[in-house]
Amino acid sequence: MEVVGDPDIRSPEEAREYLIKLRSILQYLGVSSGDMEKGALRCDANVSIRSKGSLEFMPKVEVKNMNSLKAVFGALEYEFHRQIEVVENSGIVAQETRGWVEDKGITVSQRSKEFAHDYRYFPEPDLPPLIIPNSWVDSVSKKLPELPETRRDRIISQYGLSFYDASIITAAKSIAEFFENTLQVYDQSTKPLPLRAKGVANWITGELARLTNQTGMDLLSSQMNPGKLSELMDLIDEGVIGSSQAKTVFEESFLHGGNPRVIVEELGLSQVTDVDLMVPTIDKVLEENSQAVSDYVAGKETAIKFLIGQVMKATKGKANPNLVSEFITTRLDSRAL
């Protein structure tokens, strides 16, 4: 199927956003993976400029060989500036086909197309007009699955997420399903739904996005699944691990598989929650940071954040920060009396 649009797009960024939305719709419909690098979705673009105030476009240039969203943006950005440079140097933009060279970041001429017959246009006598009744269009529309924008609006309404978070989550069908499936298995008795939803969204827009960008893997090719993320978030809620350890566990599970509880045990990442075990470290930190202690006693409450940070550093993030804060506050308040 080929989609041909009117010349309404005015920038490389608009072109990229258009393709992102089109790919998302195709994925939601289940008719294409939208993987440009594998040829499931291709893009050729006509680029032309016009003088300020003029309604007439200069000759168009067709750009090919763009096999990723990054390539589309880069090729159109380059071609836009190339044509401006040609005109500013009193040249004439040639109507031609150019190819995008990814490793050099440039477009190169492939062949000229000066007249309509160069495009091999000709009427097809065996194709009669196709008239589609509105009733048929309406019946098909009612059978369509929930599309990205509709799902985005529902997620905002149902889970209380921001427009930004909901837009990122629903951009790809696999991510949207991962989000909602995680909420289905995440312990519903622990927190209100909006708070749990925001927690899941933070992992998706944070660590999941970081790892997919860093490794080139997508969610479907990773070892992560809703059950594992739910288990990881339960471990945080239970105080077994803190945020820094949780990121380590998430990455290990994403890359190599394994259940979060098992990973925590194997790597020895459990938080220290026994105050008696933390006392020697806390006392040492207070002794070595007398200025921060004096600042707190003198009324500078922000000094306690520094002391907590030093304890967390000394315990390599294993101490429970809430218990550390409570214990240090008690110790220092007694000194202030």
VEXLODREN-871008 format. One record per residue (C-alpha): residue number from 1; chain; residue in one letter; y, x, z. Coordinates in Angstrom, 2 decimals. Each point is the difference from the previous one (the first is absolute). Example, Ala and Ser with C-alpha at 12.3 -4.5 7.8 and 13.67 -1.06 7.14 Angstrom:
<pts>
PT  resi  chain  resn       c2       c1       c3
PT     1      A     A    -4.50    12.30     7.80
PT     2      A     S     3.44     1.37    -0.66
</pts>
This chain:
<pts>
PT  resi  chain  resn       c2       c1       c3
PT     1      A     M     0.00     0.00     0.00
PT     2      A     E     3.46     1.30    -0.88
PT     3      A     V     3.15    -1.07     1.83
PT     4      A     V     3.23     0.46    -1.97
PT     5      A     G     3.26    -0.52     1.86
PT     6      A     D     3.56    -0.58    -1.05
PT     7      A     P     2.46     2.92     0.40
PT     8      A     D     1.03    -1.08     3.51
PT     9      A     I    -0.91     3.10     2.00
PT    10      A     R     2.98     2.23     0.67
PT    11      A     S    -1.39     3.02     1.88
PT    12      A     P    -3.18     2.07     0.52
PT    13      A     E    -0.23    -1.38     3.53
PT    14      A     E     0.05    -3.59    -1.28
PT    15      A     A    -2.75     0.90    -2.47
PT    16      A     R    -2.15     1.46     2.77
PT    17      A     E     0.54    -3.03     2.25
PT    18      A     Y    -0.88    -2.32    -2.89
PT    19      A     L    -3.29     1.84    -0.56
PT    20      A     I    -0.81    -0.01     3.71
PT    21      A     K     0.43    -3.77     0.11
PT    22      A     L    -1.94    -0.55    -3.23
PT    23      A     R    -2.86     2.22     1.19
PT    24      A     S    -0.09    -1.82     3.34
PT    25      A     I    -0.27    -3.40    -1.72
PT    26      A     L    -2.83     1.23    -2.24
PT    27      A     Q    -1.85     1.37     3.04
PT    28      A     Y     0.40    -3.26     1.91
PT    29      A     L    -1.32    -1.93    -3.01
PT    30      A     G    -3.01     2.29    -0.11
PT    31      A     V     0.43     0.75    -3.71
PT    32      A     S     0.84     3.71     0.28
PT    33      A     S    -0.15     2.87     2.47
PT    34      A     G     3.45     1.04    -1.20
PT    35      A     D    -1.05     3.66     0.08
PT    36      A     M     2.31     1.63    -2.55
PT    37      A     E    -1.68     3.42     0.25
PT    38      A     K    -3.29    -1.59    -1.09
PT    39      A     G     1.58    -1.98    -2.82
PT    40      A     A    -0.34    -3.43     1.63
PT    41      A     L     3.74    -0.44    -0.37
PT    42      A     R     2.16     1.74    -2.59
PT    43      A     C     3.72     0.11    -0.60
PT    44      A     D     2.05     0.78    -3.11
PT    45      A     A     3.75    -0.36     0.35
PT    46      A     N     2.88    -0.39    -2.44
PT    47      A     V     3.10     1.80     1.24
PT    48      A     S     3.45    -0.46    -1.49
PT    49      A     I     3.56     0.44     1.19
PT    50      A     R     3.31    -1.56    -0.95
PT    51      A     S     3.66     0.93     0.38
PT    52      A     K     1.83    -1.41     2.98
PT    53      A     G     1.36    -3.44    -0.88
PT    54      A     S    -2.14    -0.29    -3.14
PT    55      A     L    -2.66    -2.65    -0.54
PT    56      A     E    -1.74     2.01    -2.70
PT    57      A     F    -2.83     2.34     0.92
PT    58      A     M    -0.48     3.32    -1.74
PT    59      A     P    -3.36     0.75    -1.71
PT    60      A     K    -2.94    -0.46     2.34
PT    61      A     V    -2.51     2.69     0.90
PT    62      A     E    -3.58    -0.92     0.89
PT    63      A     V    -1.47     2.13     2.80
PT    64      A     K    -3.78     0.35     0.35
PT    65      A     N    -2.57     1.96     2.07
PT    66      A     M     1.14    -1.36     3.38
PT    67      A     N    -3.09    -0.43     2.16
PT    68      A     S     1.47    -0.51     3.46
PT    69      A     L     2.96    -1.69     1.67
PT    70      A     K     1.42     3.44     0.74
PT    71      A     A    -0.29     0.92    -3.69
PT    72      A     V     1.74    -3.21    -1.07
PT    73      A     F     2.93     0.70     2.28
PT    74      A     G     0.22     3.67    -0.99
PT    75      A     A    -0.29    -0.64    -3.74
PT    76      A     L     2.60    -2.74    -0.08
PT    77      A     E     2.38     1.98     2.19
PT    78      A     Y    -0.30     3.02    -2.30
PT    79      A     E     0.32    -2.04    -3.20
PT    80      A     F     3.04    -1.87     1.29
PT    81      A     H     1.87     3.25     0.69
PT    82      A     R    -1.26     1.62    -3.23
PT    83      A     Q     1.45    -2.77    -2.14
PT    84      A     I     3.33     0.14     1.83
PT    85      A     E     0.15     3.74    -0.58
PT    86      A     V    -0.71    -0.47    -3.73
PT    87      A     V     2.87    -2.50    -0.36
PT    88      A     E     2.43     2.03     2.11
PT    89      A     N    -0.66     2.97    -2.30
PT    90      A     S     0.96    -2.14    -3.04
PT    91      A     G    -3.61    -0.45    -1.05
PT    92      A     I    -1.90    -3.12    -1.05
PT    93      A     V    -3.04    -1.24     1.95
PT    94      A     A    -2.94    -0.07    -2.41
PT    95      A     Q    -2.24    -3.07     0.01
PT    96      A     E    -3.35     1.57     0.75
PT    97      A     T    -3.07     0.13     2.21
PT    98      A     R     0.01     2.65     2.70
PT    99      A     G    -2.72     1.05     2.41
PT   100      A     W     0.38     0.84     3.70
PT   101      A     V    -1.15     3.52     0.97
PT   102      A     E    -0.80    -0.26     3.71
PT   103      A     D    -0.22     3.70     0.89
PT   104      A     K     3.34     0.80    -1.69
PT   105      A     G     1.80    -3.19     0.99
PT   106      A     I     1.30    -0.65    -3.52
PT   107      A     T    -0.53    -2.29    -2.98
PT   108      A     V    -0.83     1.49    -3.41
PT   109      A     S     0.26    -1.48    -3.46
PT   110      A     Q    -3.28    -1.31    -1.46
PT   111      A     R     1.02    -1.95    -3.10
PT   112      A     S     3.04    -1.75    -1.46
PT   113      A     K     0.24    -3.77    -0.51
PT   114      A     E     3.02    -0.90    -2.05
PT   115      A     F    -0.96    -3.31    -1.60
PT   116      A     A    -1.96    -3.12     0.92
PT   117      A     H    -2.93     0.94    -2.24
PT   118      A     D    -0.40     3.20     2.02
PT   119      A     Y    -1.20    -2.25     2.81
PT   120      A     R    -2.52    -1.64    -2.36
PT   121      A     Y     1.29    -3.51     0.60
PT   122      A     F    -1.62    -2.63    -2.21
PT   123      A     P    -0.77    -3.72     0.30
PT   124      A     E    -3.53    -1.09     0.91
PT   125      A     P    -0.94    -2.91    -2.31
PT   126      A     D    -3.16    -0.96     1.92
PT   127      A     L     1.74    -0.66     3.33
PT   128      A     P     1.41    -3.55     0.25
PT   129      A     P     2.65    -0.92     2.61
PT   130      A     L    -1.42    -0.26     3.52
PT   131      A     I     1.35    -3.01     1.87
PT   132      A     I    -0.80    -0.07     3.72
PT   133      A     P     0.59    -3.36     1.75
PT   134      A     N     1.87     0.06     3.33
PT   135      A     S    -2.82    -1.96     1.63
PT   136      A     W    -2.40     2.88    -0.68
PT   137      A     V     2.49     2.55     1.36
PT   138      A     D     0.42    -2.09     3.17
PT   139      A     S    -3.76    -0.30     0.52
PT   140      A     V    -0.47     3.77    -0.34
PT   141      A     S     2.93     0.68     2.37
PT   142      A     K    -1.67    -2.08     2.71
PT   143      A     K    -3.13     2.16    -0.23
PT   144      A     L     1.83     3.31     0.40
PT   145      A     P    -0.62     2.02     3.17
PT   146      A     E     2.80     0.70     2.46
PT   147      A     L     2.34     2.41    -1.80
PT   148      A     P     1.92     2.92     1.56
PT   149      A     E     3.35    -1.68     0.69
PT   150      A     T    -1.64    -3.14     1.38
PT   151      A     R    -2.23     2.09     2.24
PT   152      A     R     2.96     2.09     1.13
PT   153      A     D     1.96    -3.11     1.04
PT   154      A     R    -3.04    -1.43     1.81
PT   155      A     I    -0.61     3.25     1.90
PT   156      A     I     3.65     0.06     1.10
PT   157      A     S    -0.28    -3.59     1.22
PT   158      A     Q    -3.49     0.22     1.52
PT   159      A     Y     0.15     3.42     1.65
PT   160      A     G     3.70     0.55     0.57
PT   161      A     L     0.18     3.22    -2.03
PT   162      A     S     3.22     1.27    -1.56
PT   163      A     F     0.62    -0.41    -3.72
PT   164      A     Y    -0.37     3.77    -0.41
PT   165      A     D    -3.40     0.22     1.72
PT   166      A     A    -1.33    -3.11    -1.74
PT   167      A     S     1.11     1.30    -3.40
PT   168      A     I    -1.83     3.29     0.45
PT   169      A     I    -3.14    -1.68     1.31
PT   170      A     T    -0.22    -2.54    -2.83
PT   171      A     A     0.85     2.41    -2.84
PT   172      A     A    -3.73     0.68    -0.46
PT   173      A     K    -2.65    -2.67     0.52
PT   174      A     S    -2.36     2.45     1.73
PT   175      A     I     2.64     0.89     2.60
PT   176      A     A     0.89    -3.65     0.64
PT   177      A     E    -3.67    -0.85     0.56
PT   178      A     F    -0.43     3.06     2.23
PT   179      A     F     2.95    -1.16     2.11
PT   180      A     E    -1.21    -3.57     0.49
PT   181      A     N    -3.65     0.98     0.46
PT   182      A     T     1.00     2.48     2.71
PT   183      A     L     1.85    -2.75     1.85
PT   184      A     Q    -3.12    -2.16    -0.21
PT   185      A     V    -2.04     2.53     1.99
PT   186      A     Y     2.73     1.54     2.20
PT   187      A     D    -0.41    -1.29     3.57
PT   188      A     Q     2.08    -3.17    -0.02
PT   189      A     S     0.08    -0.30     3.78
PT   190      A     T     2.03     3.14     0.61
PT   191      A     K     3.36    -0.64    -1.66
PT   192      A     P     2.02    -2.77    -1.70
PT   193      A     L    -0.67    -0.28    -3.74
PT   194      A     P     3.41     1.33    -1.17
PT   195      A     L    -0.42     3.10     2.19
PT   196      A     R    -3.53     0.65    -1.27
PT   197      A     A     1.12    -0.56    -3.59
PT   198      A     K     2.86     2.49     0.39
PT   199      A     G    -2.43     2.54     1.47
PT   200      A     V    -2.37    -0.30    -2.97
PT   201      A     A     2.94     0.12    -2.43
PT   202      A     N     1.24     3.22     1.62
PT   203      A     W    -3.34     1.72    -0.63
PT   204      A     I     0.01    -1.16    -3.63
PT   205      A     T     3.59     1.03    -0.76
PT   206      A     G    -0.33     3.17     2.06
PT   207      A     E    -3.26     1.97     0.18
PT   208      A     L    -1.81    -1.86    -2.78
PT   209      A     A     2.91     0.50    -2.41
PT   210      A     R     0.28     3.66     1.00
PT   211      A     L    -3.67     0.74    -0.56
PT   212      A     T    -0.25    -1.84    -3.31
PT   213      A     N     3.04     1.88    -1.30
PT   214      A     Q    -1.21     3.33     1.38
PT   215      A     T    -3.60    -0.22    -1.20
PT   216      A     G     0.38    -2.09    -3.16
PT   217      A     M    -2.71    -2.33     1.36
PT   218      A     D     0.58    -3.73     0.13
PT   219      A     L    -1.16    -2.30     2.75
PT   220      A     L    -3.12    -1.09    -1.87
PT   221      A     S    -1.19     3.59    -0.50
PT   222      A     S     0.65     0.97     3.62
PT   223      A     Q    -2.32    -0.45     2.97
PT   224      A     M     2.44    -2.27     1.84
PT   225      A     N    -0.69    -3.71     0.47
PT   226      A     P     1.40    -2.88     2.12
PT   227      A     G    -2.66     0.39     2.70
PT   228      A     K     0.86     3.67     0.55
PT   229      A     L     3.74    -0.59     0.21
PT   230      A     S    -0.59    -2.89     2.40
PT   231      A     E    -2.16     2.24     2.19
PT   232      A     L     2.62     2.74    -0.07
PT   233      A     M     2.71    -2.42     1.10
PT   234      A     D    -2.24    -1.26     2.80
PT   235      A     L    -0.35     3.58     1.25
PT   236      A     I     3.78     0.31     0.13
PT   237      A     D     0.36    -3.34     1.81
PT   238      A     E    -2.64     1.08     2.53
PT   239      A     G     1.86     3.24     0.70
PT   240      A     V    -2.94     2.12    -1.13
PT   241      A     I     2.18     1.92    -2.48
PT   242      A     G     3.70     0.39    -0.68
PT   243      A     S     1.89    -0.18    -3.27
PT   244      A     S    -0.43     3.67    -0.91
PT   245      A     Q    -3.77    -0.08     0.55
PT   246      A     A    -0.18    -3.31    -1.88
PT   247      A     K     1.48     1.63    -3.11
PT   248      A     T    -2.65     2.72     0.16
PT   249      A     V    -2.75    -2.60     0.31
PT   250      A     F     1.43    -2.10    -2.85
PT   251      A     E     0.09     2.99    -2.34
PT   252      A     E    -3.53     1.05     0.89
PT   253      A     S    -1.31    -3.52    -0.56
PT   254      A     F     1.98    -0.38    -3.25
PT   255      A     L    -1.30     3.26    -1.47
PT   256      A     H    -3.51     0.31     1.38
PT   257      A     G    -0.99    -3.34     1.47
PT   258      A     G    -1.32    -0.52     3.49
PT   259      A     N     0.96    -2.55     2.61
PT   260      A     P     3.14     0.75     2.03
PT   261      A     R    -1.76    -0.18     3.39
PT   262      A     V    -2.59     2.51    -1.15
PT   263      A     I     2.69     2.29    -1.42
PT   264      A     V     1.96    -0.12     3.26
PT   265      A     E    -3.12     0.99     1.94
PT   266      A     E    -1.06     2.75    -2.42
PT   267      A     L     3.46     1.57    -0.13
PT   268      A     G     0.72    -0.46     3.70
PT   269      A     L     3.20    -1.90    -0.61
PT   270      A     S    -0.12    -2.43     2.92
PT   271      A     Q     3.17    -0.18     2.07
PT   272      A     V     0.04     1.31     3.55
PT   273      A     T     0.63    -3.05     2.18
PT   274      A     D    -0.95     1.52     3.36
PT   275      A     V     3.27     0.81     1.78
PT   276      A     D    -1.72     2.55     2.24
PT   277      A     L    -0.96     2.02    -3.07
PT   278      A     M     3.58    -0.09    -1.29
PT   279      A     V     1.72     0.96     3.26
PT   280      A     P    -0.34     3.82    -0.38
PT   281      A     T     1.43    -0.11    -3.52
PT   282      A     I     2.85    -2.32     0.97
PT   283      A     D     0.92     2.11     3.01
PT   284      A     K     0.03     3.13    -2.15
PT   285      A     V     2.28    -1.66    -2.57
PT   286      A     L     2.42    -1.14     2.72
PT   287      A     E     0.03     3.51     1.48
PT   288      A     E     0.65     1.69    -3.35
PT   289      A     N     2.75    -2.42    -1.04
PT   290      A     S     2.23    -0.09     3.05
PT   291      A     Q     3.15    -0.69    -2.04
PT   292      A     A    -1.47    -3.19    -1.46
PT   293      A     V    -1.10    -1.03     3.49
PT   294      A     S     3.51     0.61     1.34
PT   295      A     D     1.52    -1.96    -2.89
PT   296      A     Y    -2.21    -3.00     0.77
PT   297      A     V     0.69     0.14     3.74
PT   298      A     A     3.72     0.16    -0.84
PT   299      A     G    -0.30    -3.24    -1.92
PT   300      A     K    -0.80     1.12    -3.56
PT   301      A     E    -2.96    -2.27    -0.58
PT   302      A     T    -0.65     1.22    -3.55
PT   303      A     A    -1.19     3.32     1.48
PT   304      A     I    -3.29    -1.64     0.89
PT   305      A     K    -0.88    -0.37    -3.69
PT   306      A     F     0.15     3.77    -0.35
PT   307      A     L    -2.29     0.47     3.02
PT   308      A     I    -2.51    -2.54    -1.30
PT   309      A     G     0.02     1.79    -3.34
PT   310      A     Q    -0.77     3.31     1.72
PT   311      A     V    -2.97    -1.54     1.82
PT   312      A     M    -1.31    -1.50    -3.23
PT   313      A     K     0.39     3.38    -1.68
PT   314      A     A    -1.83     1.78     2.83
PT   315      A     T    -2.88    -2.49    -0.15
PT   316      A     K    -0.06     0.07    -3.83
PT   317      A     G     0.82    -3.68    -0.10
PT   318      A     K    -2.96    -1.05     2.14
PT   319      A     A     1.94    -1.21     3.03
PT   320      A     N     0.83    -3.69     0.12
PT   321      A     P     3.78    -0.02    -0.53
PT   322      A     N     0.53    -3.18     2.03
PT   323      A     L    -1.78     1.46     3.03
PT   324      A     V     1.85     3.29    -0.42
PT   325      A     S     3.33    -1.84    -0.09
PT   326      A     E    -0.89    -2.06     3.06
PT   327      A     F    -1.17     3.01     2.01
PT   328      A     I     2.98     2.23    -0.93
PT   329      A     T     2.46    -2.80     0.76
PT   330      A     T    -1.56    -0.51     3.44
PT   331      A     R     0.14     3.73     0.75
PT   332      A     L     3.60     0.42    -1.11
PT   333      A     D     1.29    -3.20     1.59
PT   334      A     S    -1.35     1.23     3.33
PT   335      A     R     2.04     3.19    -0.44
PT   336      A     A     3.13    -1.98    -0.78
PT   337      A     L    -0.15    -1.93     3.32
</pts>
